[in-house]
Amino acid sequence: MAFVSDVVPDKELLARHTQGDPHAFGELVQRHRDRMWAVALRTLGDPEEASDALQDAFLSAFRAAARFRGDAAVTTWLHRIVVNACLDRLRRKAIRPFVPIGDDATFDSVAPKMADPTDAHGVSLDVIAALQMLSPEQRSALILVDMMGYAVDDAARVLEVPPGTIKSRCARGRARLVPLLGHLRNRRANGIVGDTEEGGGEST
């Protein structure tokens, strides 16, 4: 007998929500909250601010569900609302970004991987300081592409800009990080492995 999945698709859950199902939107939140939280926390850095932004975003999504056109995935739509809520807070309050320990490896385009785990904390602190120099737009593009692993086209759909704009923001953001983190490239002691050039020279 063929296996039939009982997982309701996201779009159907959203449709049920607009039709008055009191549980459908809660299921969507439960399904995607962890990933949305990761985006909010990496963008804002402050857990309290991230929690508030996520609450605002889910409330906006709850109210705007009837306007969902269905021409993109529900997750893309949700990410867009979350990112916009975070960017609004960044612009209003100039919140300083924070990168949790361990995320430094996602910035391989400007910093080498460390063979010695005792170096990881120092690298993360350097990345934290460097990210403060980026605009919210560059930061959000780098977070989606370099930290969350989004393809450029997917990040473009989330941020509602052309793919070329994402490439440009990432390239400019990485270029701004290079002189701030370039000293990490020159560490060849204590088992640091070599790295390859990528990303920083990209342009539109």
Secondary structure, DSSP 8 states (H G I E B T S, - for coil): ---------HHHHHHHHHTT-TTHHHHHHHHHHHHHHHHHHHHH--HHHHHHHHHHHHHHHHHHGGG--SSS-HHHHHHHHHHHHHHHHHHHH-------TTGGGGGTTTS---SSGGGHHHHHHHHHHHHTTS-HHHHHHHIIIIIS---HHHHHHHHTS-HHHHHHHHHHHHHHHHHHHHHHHT--STT-------STT---
